[in-house]
Amino acid sequence: MTAEPVIAVIAAGDMGAGVGARLGQRGCRVLTSLAGRSAATRARAKAAGMADASDAELAAADMILSIVPPGDALALAERLAPALAAAPAKPLYVDCNAVSPQTVRTIAAVVEGAGAPLIDAGIIGWPPAGDYSPAIYASGRDALRLAALTGHGLDIRTMDGPVGQASALKMCYAGLTKGLHAVGVAVIRGAMEAGVDEAFLAELAATQPMLLDHFRRRTPGVFGKAYRWVAEMQEIGDFLGGPGEAIYDGAAALFDDMAKDHAGPKTAEAALLAFLARPSR
């Protein structure tokens, strides 16, 4: 990489903007793509110091970090493939999305077919802030090249394994952490519909206080993110297959229901938040 590495981060969502800001603060020039993006996304990119760029300019960067909703990951690679093919020097394409190993291998075929190397990466944690950085696991034969970003404020953890290994780890971790929210929401709804919510809350407080505390702290923030988790649950289901696939197809349907309620009446959201806010007896 050059003395001032040029890193393209697509897109400027919460995680992408956080990663972009960290890289910009630590000596990188950071590009992104704002074509067709909302005013909120443009504001995040500006606050993070990310410059809007054409596909050709993105393909001329040292690295491209793809950080998009899982359902958009393949489409982004297909969109950039012509620019990658035309680029004299190929950037390192890093797929950082919550997709299954099967999906990232499909993405790799597109990117590598355009002549660019691909790294499979899985982000575990929250957007960079203060001294904190999420863990970014990387696999594939070029994974060590991503480790250069450790010197620019990111926590890169390389894995000995092929493309697909980092995504498998992400699927397992997200399947547990986000899947737990799906289970919690489903059973709380069931308790309220059956009229046993007071008894259920008391029993959780008595025998599962850590779990209840987790739901109280984390679940309220899920409603605004639920629309992004639908495709992720489907990717986890594809990864697990068999009975596990049925579990996460159900989780995808539940998050889709939560997203529609959040965008509309918020009645189910209000009822669940009221349950979580009740004092334990």
C-alpha positions as CSV (number, residue, x, y, z in Angstrom):
1,M,0.0,0.0,0.0
2,T,1.0,3.6,-0.5
3,A,2.2,5.9,2.3
4,E,-1.4,7.2,2.6
5,P,-3.4,4.0,1.9
6,V,-6.6,4.6,-0.1
7,I,-9.4,2.5,1.3
8,A,-12.9,2.3,-0.2
9,V,-15.6,1.4,2.4
10,I,-19.0,0.6,1.0
11,A,-21.4,1.6,2.4
12,A,-21.6,4.4,5.0
13,G,-24.1,2.7,7.3
14,D,-23.4,2.6,11.0
15,M,-20.6,0.1,10.8
16,G,-19.2,1.3,7.5
17,A,-19.1,4.9,8.7
18,G,-17.5,3.8,11.9
19,V,-14.8,1.9,10.2
20,G,-14.3,4.7,7.7
21,A,-13.9,7.3,10.4
22,R,-11.4,5.1,12.3
23,L,-9.3,4.6,9.1
24,G,-9.5,8.3,8.2
25,Q,-8.3,9.2,11.7
26,R,-5.4,6.8,11.5
27,G,-3.8,7.9,8.2
28,C,-5.9,6.6,5.4
29,R,-7.8,8.3,2.6
30,V,-11.3,6.8,2.7
31,L,-13.7,6.6,-0.3
32,T,-17.3,5.5,-0.4
33,S,-20.2,5.4,-2.9
34,L,-23.1,7.7,-2.3
35,A,-25.0,7.3,-5.5
36,G,-28.7,6.9,-4.7
37,R,-28.1,7.0,-1.0
38,S,-30.3,8.8,1.6
39,A,-29.6,12.1,3.2
40,A,-28.9,10.3,6.5
41,T,-26.2,8.1,4.8
42,R,-24.7,11.2,3.1
43,A,-24.5,12.9,6.5
44,R,-22.8,9.9,8.1
45,A,-20.3,9.8,5.3
46,K,-19.5,13.5,5.7
47,A,-19.1,13.2,9.4
48,A,-16.8,10.3,9.0
49,G,-14.6,12.1,6.4
50,M,-15.5,9.7,3.6
51,A,-15.3,11.1,0.1
52,D,-17.8,10.1,-2.6
53,A,-16.3,8.3,-5.5
54,S,-17.2,6.7,-8.8
55,D,-16.9,2.9,-9.4
56,A,-13.7,3.5,-11.3
57,E,-12.2,5.5,-8.5
58,L,-13.3,2.8,-6.0
59,A,-11.6,0.2,-8.1
60,A,-8.4,2.2,-8.0
61,A,-8.2,2.1,-4.2
62,D,-5.7,-0.2,-2.4
63,M,-8.6,-2.1,-0.7
64,I,-12.3,-2.2,-1.0
65,L,-14.2,-3.1,2.2
66,S,-17.7,-4.3,1.4
67,I,-19.9,-3.6,4.5
68,V,-23.5,-3.8,3.3
69,P,-26.7,-5.6,4.3
70,P,-26.2,-9.4,3.6
71,G,-28.8,-9.3,0.8
72,D,-26.8,-6.6,-1.0
73,A,-23.4,-8.3,-0.9
74,L,-23.4,-10.2,-4.1
75,A,-25.1,-7.3,-6.0
76,L,-22.3,-4.9,-4.9
77,A,-19.6,-7.3,-6.2
78,E,-21.5,-7.7,-9.5
79,R,-21.8,-4.0,-9.8
80,L,-18.1,-3.4,-9.3
81,A,-16.9,-6.3,-11.4
82,P,-16.6,-4.2,-14.7
83,A,-14.6,-1.5,-12.9
84,L,-12.4,-4.1,-11.2
85,A,-11.8,-5.8,-14.6
86,A,-10.8,-2.4,-16.1
87,A,-8.5,-1.4,-13.2
88,P,-4.8,-1.6,-14.2
89,A,-3.9,-2.5,-10.6
90,K,-6.4,-4.6,-8.8
91,P,-7.5,-3.6,-5.3
92,L,-7.9,-6.2,-2.5
93,Y,-11.6,-6.9,-2.2
94,V,-12.6,-7.6,1.4
95,D,-16.1,-9.0,1.8
96,C,-17.0,-8.1,5.4
97,N,-20.7,-9.1,5.3
98,A,-22.8,-11.5,7.4
99,V,-23.2,-14.1,4.6
100,S,-22.8,-17.8,4.5
101,P,-19.7,-19.5,3.3
102,Q,-21.6,-20.6,0.2
103,T,-22.5,-17.0,-0.6
104,V,-19.0,-15.6,0.0
105,R,-17.6,-18.2,-2.4
106,T,-20.1,-17.0,-5.0
107,I,-19.0,-13.5,-4.4
108,A,-15.3,-14.6,-4.7
109,A,-16.0,-16.1,-8.1
110,V,-17.4,-12.8,-9.3
111,V,-14.5,-10.7,-7.9
112,E,-11.8,-13.1,-8.8
113,G,-13.3,-13.5,-12.3
114,A,-12.7,-9.7,-12.6
115,G,-9.0,-10.3,-11.7
116,A,-9.1,-9.0,-8.1
117,P,-8.1,-11.0,-5.0
118,L,-10.8,-11.5,-2.3
119,I,-10.6,-11.9,1.4
120,D,-13.4,-13.3,3.4
121,A,-13.9,-11.2,6.6
122,G,-16.4,-11.4,9.5
123,I,-17.0,-8.4,11.8
124,I,-17.9,-9.3,15.4
125,G,-18.9,-6.4,17.6
126,W,-20.0,-2.8,17.3
127,P,-18.8,0.2,15.2
128,P,-15.4,1.6,16.3
129,A,-15.6,4.2,19.0
130,G,-13.0,5.7,21.3
131,D,-10.4,3.0,21.9
132,Y,-12.7,0.2,20.8
133,S,-12.6,-1.7,17.6
134,P,-14.7,-4.7,16.7
135,A,-12.9,-7.9,15.9
136,I,-12.5,-8.4,12.1
137,Y,-11.7,-12.1,11.3
138,A,-10.1,-12.7,7.9
139,S,-9.6,-15.9,5.9
140,G,-8.3,-16.7,2.5
141,R,-4.9,-16.9,0.9
142,D,-4.4,-13.1,1.0
143,A,-5.7,-12.6,4.6
144,L,-2.4,-11.4,5.9
145,R,-2.6,-8.4,3.6
146,L,-5.6,-7.1,5.6
147,A,-3.5,-7.2,8.7
148,A,-1.9,-4.0,7.5
149,L,-5.0,-2.2,8.7
150,T,-4.1,-3.1,12.3
151,G,-1.7,-0.2,12.1
152,H,-4.6,2.0,11.2
153,G,-6.8,1.3,14.2
154,L,-8.6,-1.9,13.3
155,D,-8.5,-5.2,15.2
156,I,-7.7,-7.7,12.4
157,R,-7.5,-11.4,13.3
158,T,-6.3,-13.6,10.5
159,M,-7.4,-17.2,10.3
160,D,-5.5,-20.2,8.8
161,G,-8.1,-21.3,6.3
162,P,-9.8,-20.7,3.0
163,V,-12.4,-18.2,1.9
164,G,-15.5,-19.2,3.8
165,Q,-13.9,-19.8,7.2
166,A,-14.4,-16.2,8.5
167,S,-18.0,-16.2,7.3
168,A,-18.6,-19.6,9.0
169,L,-17.4,-18.1,12.3
170,K,-19.7,-15.0,11.8
171,M,-22.7,-17.2,11.1
172,C,-22.1,-19.2,14.3
173,Y,-21.7,-16.1,16.4
174,A,-24.6,-14.1,14.9
175,G,-26.7,-17.2,15.0
176,L,-26.3,-17.4,18.7
177,T,-26.4,-13.7,19.7
178,K,-29.1,-12.5,17.2
179,G,-31.0,-15.8,17.3
180,L,-31.3,-15.4,21.1
181,H,-33.2,-12.1,20.5
182,A,-35.6,-13.9,18.2
183,V,-36.2,-16.6,20.8
184,G,-36.7,-14.0,23.5
185,V,-39.2,-11.9,21.5
186,A,-41.1,-15.0,20.4
187,V,-41.6,-16.4,23.9
188,I,-42.3,-13.0,25.5
189,R,-45.0,-12.5,22.9
190,G,-46.4,-16.0,23.7
191,A,-46.4,-15.2,27.4
192,M,-48.3,-12.0,26.9
193,E,-50.9,-13.6,24.5
194,A,-51.5,-16.4,27.0
195,G,-51.8,-13.9,29.9
196,V,-48.9,-15.4,31.9
197,D,-46.5,-12.5,31.4
198,E,-46.5,-11.5,35.1
199,A,-45.6,-15.0,36.2
200,F,-43.1,-15.4,33.4
201,L,-41.3,-12.2,34.3
202,A,-41.2,-13.2,37.9
203,E,-39.7,-16.6,37.1
204,L,-37.1,-15.0,34.8
205,A,-36.1,-12.6,37.5
206,A,-35.8,-15.4,40.1
207,T,-34.0,-18.0,38.0
208,Q,-32.6,-16.3,34.9
209,P,-31.6,-12.8,36.0
210,M,-28.7,-12.6,33.6
211,L,-30.8,-13.5,30.7
212,L,-33.6,-11.1,31.7
213,D,-30.9,-8.3,32.0
214,H,-29.6,-9.1,28.6
215,F,-33.0,-8.8,27.0
216,R,-33.7,-5.6,28.9
217,R,-30.5,-4.0,27.7
218,R,-30.2,-5.3,24.2
219,T,-33.7,-6.2,22.8
220,P,-35.2,-2.7,22.7
221,G,-32.5,-1.7,20.1
222,V,-33.4,-4.7,17.9
223,F,-36.6,-3.3,16.4
224,G,-34.8,-0.6,14.4
225,K,-32.3,-3.1,13.1
226,A,-34.7,-6.0,12.4
227,Y,-35.0,-5.2,8.7
228,R,-31.3,-5.8,8.3
229,W,-31.4,-9.1,10.1
230,V,-33.9,-10.8,7.9
231,A,-31.4,-11.8,5.1
232,E,-28.8,-12.5,7.8
233,M,-31.0,-15.1,9.4
234,Q,-31.6,-16.7,6.0
235,E,-27.9,-16.8,5.4
236,I,-27.4,-18.5,8.8
237,G,-30.1,-21.0,7.8
238,D,-28.4,-21.8,4.5
239,F,-25.2,-22.3,6.4
240,L,-26.6,-24.7,9.0
241,G,-29.0,-26.6,6.7
242,G,-31.3,-29.3,8.1
243,P,-33.3,-28.5,11.2
244,G,-31.2,-25.5,11.8
245,E,-32.4,-24.0,8.6
246,A,-36.0,-24.2,9.8
247,I,-35.1,-22.4,13.0
248,Y,-33.5,-19.5,11.2
249,D,-36.2,-19.3,8.6
250,G,-38.5,-18.7,11.5
251,A,-36.2,-16.1,13.0
252,A,-36.1,-14.3,9.6
253,A,-39.9,-14.3,9.5
254,L,-40.1,-12.9,13.1
255,F,-37.6,-10.1,12.3
256,D,-39.5,-9.3,9.2
257,D,-42.6,-9.0,11.3
258,M,-40.8,-6.8,13.8
259,A,-39.5,-4.5,11.1
260,K,-43.0,-4.0,9.6
261,D,-44.3,-3.2,13.0
262,H,-41.5,-0.8,13.7
263,A,-42.1,1.0,10.4
264,G,-45.9,1.1,11.0
265,P,-48.0,1.0,14.1
266,K,-45.4,0.0,16.7
267,T,-48.1,-1.7,18.7
268,A,-46.2,-5.0,19.2
269,E,-43.0,-3.1,19.8
270,A,-44.6,-0.9,22.5
271,A,-46.1,-4.0,24.2
272,L,-42.8,-5.8,24.3
273,L,-40.9,-2.8,25.6
274,A,-43.5,-2.2,28.3
275,F,-43.0,-5.9,29.4
276,L,-39.2,-5.4,29.6
277,A,-39.6,-2.1,31.5
278,R,-41.7,-3.7,34.2
279,P,-40.0,-3.9,37.6
280,S,-39.2,-7.4,38.8
281,R,-41.0,-8.7,41.8
